[in-house]
């Protein structure tokens, strides 16, 4: 099998706007979506992934602006948590998820990411929480299909299992996909979250191209100082990026490669244009 | 299968002295090994696990002191890293590991724990590093057998994969055990590191009683503030302690349950005697 050659064509490159610090906690340069779109178009990015907080009521307008610039909206981050301390009211959770599906549909986003939330109050371990996730994903999947939005369950690094994602492996994500059985439901593979897992190749084969809805890039810094906001640029860490891409492409994935770097003390402090330039260079040579 | 009943007999309880802050970075009350031994004996602990820094050249003396108090030395923490940035000189690594085996033998410690170290310089991902671990463990295992010391490979939470332990799952630990094939080599199961892993029951069955050399207790705090020094006391977090113990005992383990709580801002600031009292109470009622 031949991997895609990004050195000659980097149109698979997608920007996740988190890499520019968007407006999270005041980080980043505060570029408008329009400015981000133009900067990505100028550098040959193929697509962009936004966060809900950047979109507000302008979903349709921003989606059209992206496509007018020759790009696509690869995704939207993300549903509110489906389980955990912030998600105790089932109906409110379902309603919130449906509202984010509506926003994704308005944007024309190919995929809506799901970060499921942590261990549910009153329970121990992840088993019960994953059952709740399965129930709630099963409830929203038909609505997503109606709106032509695909839902990507994203397992997070196990360090987040307590309060952000009781879903921590591709294996468990695919178990939920199997249980729900909806074509609109698949998984996102994020290097930051799975790089340590020696079982991912088997699971990516299990998923196949029809269930891998996204591939997220960054790097794991060996001496990371903060598990939330100290992600590395590709090449600066210890993840085996080529091997992981070989696995995901070997499983049939041929979609966008989305760079998502939360980096409060490094990349978010730099000029966004310069960050995008480095991203393109690293993507063409190291990913 | 019936689990052991700790409410009527807590002699399986072992103190890992890290829970009292030993002398790490100036934390803890600075109790001598002798004072720790007496405090554990007074409360019915069955055994103690020390760290090398506490032992120095007094291994034989301290071991005898423990046994004179009616306890045993359940283990010694730990070999120096076998791989990673601090372990580039193979012979120095082997020599250092053998010296820690000698210390364990002098103490009469049942088990010497191995935390393997992070991703090796010049490599990416964990595969190459795990091969180096396998080579080096294979080199020291016969020496450990000669000295009557069992070696326990301890997989750490994946958050440490970069710089502390490229070994992050029981599955990978048992793969190394299989590759080395030495009866002196097994695994340690630590709640903090494996609580999120839905594959552990299968792996504990695979390990069996002849390869599970230790079971470590603490809790994972849902909103942990520091992945190194903010472990929870049993019952304060979200790990399913009963379910994990059912798995480890279901696999045939009947050895010590070692409480190991790194907690710079909470338990290490309390009176060690009071900490031991809480530990006994939680162990008898919640573990």
HADDOCK unambig.tbl for C-alpha pairs under 7 A between the chains (distance, minus, plus):
assign (segid A and resid 124 and name CA) (segid B and resid 238 and name CA) 4.88 0.50 0.50
assign (segid A and resid 124 and name CA) (segid B and resid 239 and name CA) 5.53 0.50 0.50
assign (segid A and resid 124 and name CA) (segid B and resid 240 and name CA) 4.73 0.50 0.50
assign (segid A and resid 125 and name CA) (segid B and resid 195 and name CA) 6.86 0.50 0.50
assign (segid A and resid 125 and name CA) (segid B and resid 196 and name CA) 6.83 0.50 0.50
assign (segid A and resid 125 and name CA) (segid B and resid 238 and name CA) 5.77 0.50 0.50
assign (segid A and resid 125 and name CA) (segid B and resid 239 and name CA) 4.79 0.50 0.50
assign (segid A and resid 125 and name CA) (segid B and resid 240 and name CA) 4.58 0.50 0.50
assign (segid A and resid 126 and name CA) (segid B and resid 196 and name CA) 6.59 0.50 0.50
assign (segid A and resid 158 and name CA) (segid B and resid 158 and name CA) 6.63 0.50 0.50
assign (segid A and resid 158 and name CA) (segid B and resid 196 and name CA) 6.44 0.50 0.50
assign (segid A and resid 159 and name CA) (segid B and resid 159 and name CA) 5.82 0.50 0.50
assign (segid A and resid 161 and name CA) (segid B and resid 196 and name CA) 6.67 0.50 0.50
assign (segid A and resid 162 and name CA) (segid B and resid 221 and name CA) 6.97 0.50 0.50
assign (segid A and resid 162 and name CA) (segid B and resid 222 and name CA) 4.12 0.50 0.50
assign (segid A and resid 162 and name CA) (segid B and resid 223 and name CA) 6.66 0.50 0.50
assign (segid A and resid 162 and name CA) (segid B and resid 238 and name CA) 6.68 0.50 0.50
assign (segid A and resid 163 and name CA) (segid B and resid 222 and name CA) 5.35 0.50 0.50
assign (segid A and resid 163 and name CA) (segid B and resid 223 and name CA) 6.11 0.50 0.50
assign (segid A and resid 195 and name CA) (segid B and resid 125 and name CA) 6.84 0.50 0.50
assign (segid A and resid 196 and name CA) (segid B and resid 125 and name CA) 6.83 0.50 0.50
assign (segid A and resid 196 and name CA) (segid B and resid 126 and name CA) 6.60 0.50 0.50
assign (segid A and resid 196 and name CA) (segid B and resid 158 and name CA) 6.43 0.50 0.50
assign (segid A and resid 196 and name CA) (segid B and resid 161 and name CA) 6.66 0.50 0.50
assign (segid A and resid 221 and name CA) (segid B and resid 162 and name CA) 7.00 0.50 0.50
assign (segid A and resid 222 and name CA) (segid B and resid 162 and name CA) 4.15 0.50 0.50
assign (segid A and resid 222 and name CA) (segid B and resid 163 and name CA) 5.37 0.50 0.50
assign (segid A and resid 223 and name CA) (segid B and resid 162 and name CA) 6.67 0.50 0.50
assign (segid A and resid 223 and name CA) (segid B and resid 163 and name CA) 6.11 0.50 0.50
assign (segid A and resid 238 and name CA) (segid B and resid 119 and name CA) 7.00 0.50 0.50
assign (segid A and resid 238 and name CA) (segid B and resid 124 and name CA) 4.87 0.50 0.50
assign (segid A and resid 238 and name CA) (segid B and resid 125 and name CA) 5.78 0.50 0.50
assign (segid A and resid 238 and name CA) (segid B and resid 162 and name CA) 6.69 0.50 0.50
assign (segid A and resid 239 and name CA) (segid B and resid 124 and name CA) 5.54 0.50 0.50
assign (segid A and resid 239 and name CA) (segid B and resid 125 and name CA) 4.80 0.50 0.50
assign (segid A and resid 240 and name CA) (segid B and resid 124 and name CA) 4.74 0.50 0.50
assign (segid A and resid 240 and name CA) (segid B and resid 125 and name CA) 4.59 0.50 0.50
